[in-house]
């Protein structure tokens, strides 16, 4: 019986099918109901107990070798046409890999960058893991400002100086520290806040910061730039409205509303009947910030603005839940394939 097993093992090793049909024939000849391996299994039942151990092991090796060979040969043959071997049908259509679509956040970010590029802005980026100086201190945050609180900021390890940036305003500090005016940059990026996740807020989101520094930059320049942006983003009929506000890094500061693009300003559920939607914060860069970044505040002035990309995308596409942007459900993502 041992010699028979060894003979069959050799057969398995040497087996080289010429066609797919050979594989099935080989399988039946060895492993089929009346196959040679099957017959040996039957015979095994009658061998003397002291031989069972050795023979059993050998038989098992033979059986799995035969199975493996059959499977390996099958996959080799089925792969042949696809992998460039023999082609059985030249007219058969190829298999197309589905093409993905851009994420709506990328689409809106790219559009914001493109709009400001037309006004001469270039893109600047900065690190997501930042230090206190670039996120808070240089931006004129008083030492006890609530935004530095543990509740809003994710700290990296136990060092309170190293944190995940809570806004992209940190990039304007980095730009002002390394470039001389005139400066015109648009800074997209991901930001992090220790906030509860809901349909309206998330602990990770995206912002775009804008910064323009030169001699004689005025609040009128800021208003006109933002109006241009709003019209390009939401349509030429868009109007803007500025409300006084407070940010440590700008003085004066304002909050910008755009006329609701869903109801045309008449008032609807999305704008809560007001006809206006808040889209960004802005203001004239505080002289303290210019000085902290090494820019002469007696010579230069400038404006800055910051907006959330998710917010703009939600308003533009009528998305009611911010979490959809992070779930990556293809049924959601597919809808934005060709919108911009
Ligand atoms: N950094 C602010 C935030 O995260 C947004 C902002 C407001 C940026 C006013 C600015 C600005 O540059 O001038 O909420």
Boltz pocket constraint, residues with backbone or C-beta under 6 A from the ligand:
constraints:
  - pocket:
      binder: B
      contacts: [[A, 166], [A, 167], [A, 168], [A, 169], [A, 209], [A, 210], [A, 247], [A, 250], [A, 254], [A, 280], [A, 281], [A, 282], [A, 283], [A, 304], [A, 305], [A, 306], [A, 307]]
      max_distance: 6.0
